[in-house]
Amino acid sequence: MSETLRIRQMVETDADVVAILAGELGYPNKVEAIRARIRAIGESDLLLVAVDTSNKAIGFIQAHRVCIIELGFRVEILGLVVSASARRSGIGQALIKEAERWAKSNGAEAVSVRSNTRRIEAHIFYPALGYKKIKTQAVYEKQRARSRERGARSREE
């Protein structure tokens, strides 16, 4: 990682670049939607950005505290992305270390991350950092009627 790279708290003004980064991961979003989520998340989750010398975000991580009855208290990494132009330079590893530090300071028993099976690089990256694959699973989702209506309106626009 470059000496000129910094990691700081994500703020609403990062929304435009975070939207682009989320798109690189396959999750296109409108800037205003990202801005609203940053505001809503506040300090309940860890939201960090890695920034270059011009303070422009080139990567981000989101981690969440959760206590699961059968597993205990843990931190789950919900999102990690580094700009394609900045990958393989230690930025992802630095963001993970910050999430692990946050997990430790919160007393988490473990840090977990889920990664789509098609993300081949991620399945090399996480084990290299000491993460063990513990299971493969399917993810099911049911949209609420109101959410579906909003989604349909967005697609029509």
C-alpha positions as CSV (number, residue, x, y, z in Angstrom):
1,M,0.0,0.0,0.0
2,S,1.3,3.4,-0.9
3,E,2.4,5.9,1.8
4,T,0.0,8.4,0.2
5,L,-3.1,6.3,0.7
6,R,-5.3,7.0,3.7
7,I,-8.3,5.2,5.2
8,R,-11.0,7.3,6.7
9,Q,-14.7,7.2,7.6
10,M,-17.1,7.3,4.6
11,V,-19.0,10.5,4.3
12,E,-22.0,11.5,2.1
13,T,-19.8,13.4,-0.3
14,D,-18.2,10.1,-1.2
15,A,-21.5,8.8,-2.6
16,D,-20.7,9.5,-6.3
17,V,-17.4,7.5,-6.2
18,V,-18.9,4.8,-4.0
19,A,-21.8,4.4,-6.5
20,I,-19.2,3.9,-9.3
21,L,-17.3,1.3,-7.1
22,A,-20.5,-0.5,-6.3
23,G,-21.2,-0.7,-10.0
24,E,-17.8,-2.2,-10.6
25,L,-18.8,-5.0,-8.2
26,G,-22.0,-5.5,-10.2
27,Y,-24.4,-3.4,-8.1
28,P,-25.3,-0.3,-10.1
29,N,-26.9,2.4,-7.9
30,K,-28.0,6.0,-8.2
31,V,-25.8,8.4,-6.3
32,E,-28.7,9.7,-4.2
33,A,-29.6,6.2,-3.1
34,I,-26.0,5.7,-1.9
35,R,-26.0,9.1,-0.2
36,A,-29.2,8.2,1.6
37,R,-27.8,4.8,2.7
38,I,-24.6,6.4,4.1
39,R,-26.8,8.8,6.1
40,A,-29.0,6.0,7.3
41,I,-26.2,3.7,8.3
42,G,-24.4,6.4,10.2
43,E,-22.2,4.9,12.8
44,S,-24.1,1.6,13.3
45,D,-21.8,-0.1,10.8
46,L,-18.2,0.4,9.9
47,L,-18.1,2.4,6.7
48,L,-14.6,3.2,5.5
49,V,-13.1,4.4,2.3
50,A,-9.5,4.2,1.1
51,V,-8.6,7.5,-0.6
52,D,-5.8,8.7,-2.8
53,T,-3.7,11.9,-2.5
54,S,-6.6,14.0,-3.8
55,N,-9.0,12.5,-1.2
56,K,-10.9,10.6,-3.8
57,A,-12.2,7.2,-2.7
58,I,-10.6,4.3,-4.5
59,G,-12.0,1.5,-2.4
60,F,-14.5,0.9,0.5
61,I,-15.5,-1.6,3.1
62,Q,-18.7,-2.0,5.1
63,A,-18.8,-4.3,8.1
64,H,-21.7,-5.0,10.5
65,R,-21.9,-6.2,14.1
66,V,-24.3,-9.1,14.6
67,C,-25.1,-11.5,17.4
68,I,-26.4,-14.9,16.0
69,I,-28.0,-17.3,18.5
70,E,-26.2,-20.3,17.3
71,L,-22.8,-18.6,16.4
72,G,-22.4,-15.8,18.9
73,F,-21.2,-12.2,18.4
74,R,-19.3,-11.5,15.1
75,V,-18.6,-8.9,12.6
76,E,-19.6,-9.6,9.0
77,I,-18.0,-7.8,6.1
78,L,-20.9,-6.8,3.9
79,G,-19.0,-5.2,1.1
80,L,-15.4,-4.7,0.0
81,V,-14.4,-3.2,-3.4
82,V,-11.3,-1.6,-4.7
83,S,-11.3,0.3,-8.0
84,A,-10.1,-2.0,-10.9
85,S,-7.3,0.6,-11.5
86,A,-6.0,0.3,-7.9
87,R,-6.3,-3.5,-7.3
88,R,-3.3,-5.6,-6.2
89,S,-1.7,-2.8,-4.3
90,G,-2.6,-3.7,-0.7
91,I,-5.7,-1.5,-0.5
92,G,-8.2,-4.4,0.1
93,Q,-5.9,-5.9,2.7
94,A,-5.6,-2.6,4.5
95,L,-9.4,-2.2,4.5
96,I,-9.8,-5.8,5.9
97,K,-7.2,-5.1,8.6
98,E,-9.2,-2.0,9.7
99,A,-12.4,-4.1,9.8
100,E,-10.6,-6.7,11.9
101,R,-9.3,-4.0,14.3
102,W,-12.9,-2.7,14.6
103,A,-14.2,-6.2,15.3
104,K,-11.6,-6.8,18.0
105,S,-12.4,-3.4,19.6
106,N,-16.1,-4.4,19.7
107,G,-15.3,-7.8,21.2
108,A,-16.4,-9.9,18.2
109,E,-15.6,-13.6,18.4
110,A,-15.1,-13.9,14.6
111,V,-15.1,-11.9,11.3
112,S,-16.9,-13.5,8.4
113,V,-17.4,-12.6,4.8
114,R,-19.6,-14.0,2.0
115,S,-18.4,-14.0,-1.5
116,N,-20.3,-14.9,-4.7
117,T,-18.9,-18.2,-6.2
118,R,-18.2,-16.4,-9.5
119,R,-15.7,-14.0,-7.8
120,I,-12.7,-16.1,-8.4
121,E,-10.2,-13.5,-7.2
122,A,-12.0,-13.1,-3.9
123,H,-11.7,-16.9,-3.3
124,I,-7.9,-16.5,-3.6
125,F,-7.8,-13.2,-1.6
126,Y,-9.6,-14.1,1.6
127,P,-7.8,-17.4,2.2
128,A,-4.5,-15.6,1.7
129,L,-5.5,-13.4,4.7
130,G,-6.3,-16.4,6.9
131,Y,-10.1,-16.7,6.2
132,K,-11.3,-20.3,5.9
133,K,-14.2,-21.4,3.7
134,I,-16.7,-22.9,6.0
135,K,-19.7,-23.5,3.7
136,T,-21.3,-22.9,0.4
137,Q,-24.9,-21.7,0.4
138,A,-27.8,-20.4,-1.6
139,V,-29.2,-17.0,-0.9
140,Y,-32.9,-16.5,-1.0
141,E,-34.6,-13.1,-1.2
142,K,-38.3,-12.0,-1.2
143,Q,-39.0,-8.5,-2.2
144,R,-41.6,-6.6,-0.3
145,A,-44.5,-5.5,-2.5
146,R,-43.7,-1.8,-1.9
147,S,-40.1,-2.4,-2.9
148,R,-41.1,-4.2,-6.0
149,E,-43.3,-1.3,-7.0
150,R,-40.5,1.2,-6.5
151,G,-38.2,-1.0,-8.5
152,A,-40.7,-1.3,-11.4
153,R,-41.0,2.5,-11.4
154,S,-37.3,2.9,-11.5
155,R,-36.9,0.5,-14.4
156,E,-39.7,2.4,-16.3
157,E,-37.9,5.8,-15.9
